[in-house]
Each structure stands twice: as structure tokens, then as C-alpha cells.
Amino acid sequence: SIQEKRLLWYQTNKPPSTGSLWRWGTASFITVSGLCSIGSGVMADEPVPDLDPSFAPNITKIGVTGSICAGKSTVLQYISDFGLPTLDADLLAHETYLEGTVAYTKIIETFGPTIVAEDGSINRRQLGSIVFSDPAQMKKLTDIVWPQVAQLAQEKIISRENQLSPIVVLEAAILIEAGWYKMCDEVWVVTVPRNVSIERLMERNNLTRGEAEKRYDSQISNEQRVKFADFEIDNSGDIEETKQLVKKRLATFAPKL
């Protein structure tokens, strides 16, 4: 099965941990999402357990991923426009950092009280200064956060089982690295050529080419992602073409779209 093929590739091809951040705001700052910025190039030692897609059998779970500036959010917006529910893993990750959650407690226990701000929240800038350049510390953080994001995603998907939509879509830049692909019935990978991503990143973040290339190359490659894909979305062309690709694929699950 494709799930077995993904797992075999995952176990034999995962890249080494680099400890660098994926989406930089300030160099040593864990961004508000706390997700896509805590694991560039980092792969879980083993996929997060208990992520069989059969957990919500009445819902088709689609995972959407891709490189930086490939257009994942745009594809997610298209899907929303078709009236289908979507989950943004960035927002789920934000929830895991909130006071009173399992991750909040474990992060403080692991990294100490100095990362707690005056208002009781986790100071992500301080946390970033600890994990940014230390792969071992980075892994401690991802080992805490990634399973909690997966659990939260499952809870939200299960909560929709009695609703009308036959599909729920999860968008996550680290869908593969975190092992979350295992809880998806399908994996969609949004791709554009490397030079297109770099040009977009330079324009979006006002970066030099060298800075943009460094950030792009800190990720796993398109080729690595596509090995997990049930469906590849080439987002380098016309916007309407991409939208029609998405609509056609979704129609195989929901013919009335």
C-alpha cells in the first residue's frame, strides 16, 4: 500500500536534523505558530504513533504540504471556497502552547522557568534562543509539540464526523517530517520549481537571494515530499489552472462540488 511505501521511505531516507528554523521572523524567535518554525530538516525518529487514518472512518482526511512559498495557503483557500472544512496546523500548534495544556507544562518542565513570560505565557523568543542552534534541544521541543498537534487535529476531525462534509483538509508544512501524513487518507504536495519559491520568498520577506536560498535549502526537498504524495499540485502556472486541478481531485471524493 502507499502508506507502507511512505513508511519504508521515511525510515530509510529521513534527512539529518539541522536544528534550523523553517519560517523565520527574527532569527532566534519561535513564531506565533510555534510549528513550522521548530523543525526545518528535522524528522521524528519514528512517525508519531497511533495515526492510522481509520480514526474517523466517515471522513476523508487530506493532508496538504509543500515547500516554503509553494502556495499551500492559496490551495487551502481554494478548498475553503468550495465549502470544505480545513485545519491549519500553524493554528493548532499555537493552541498547544497555551497555558494549561499538556505541551505547555512539558515545555516548561523541559526548558525551565526562564521561558515563562510575566503574563504566564511561553516566551517564544526566549525558547527560540535555546533551541535555534542546538539540534538536541530542538528535538526535545518537537518531541513535545508534534504529538500534541496530531492529537488536537484528530480531536477536531472526529468532532466533525456527524456533520455533512465528507472531507477535512489539514495543511501543514511539516506534514511529512512530523509523521502526520500517517493520519491522512491522501497526501497532496504543492510544488513549484526551486527558483520560483526563492523569488517569491525574496519578494515576500525582503531577503537577498543568498538568504532566501539558505532558508529554502534548510527544508526537505520537493523530491522527498513527492515520494509521499497521492497527488502533486504544480502551482507554478496560472491561478485558475491550479484551482481547477484542486476542484477535479476533490470531486473524486465529493462529486457535487
ABEGO torsion letter per residue (X at the ends): XAAAAAAAAAAAABBBBAGBBABBBBAABBBAAGAAAAGBGBBBABBBBGABAAABAABBBBBBBEBBGAGAAAAAAAAAAAGBBBBBAAAAAAAAABBGBAAAAAAAAAAEAAABBAAGBBBAAAAAAAAAABAAAAAAAAAAAAAAAAAAAAAAAAAAAABABABBBBBBAAAAAAGAAAABABBBBBBBBAAAAAAAAAAAAGBBAAAAAAAAAABBBAAAAAAABABBBBAABBAAAAAAAAAAAAAAABAAX
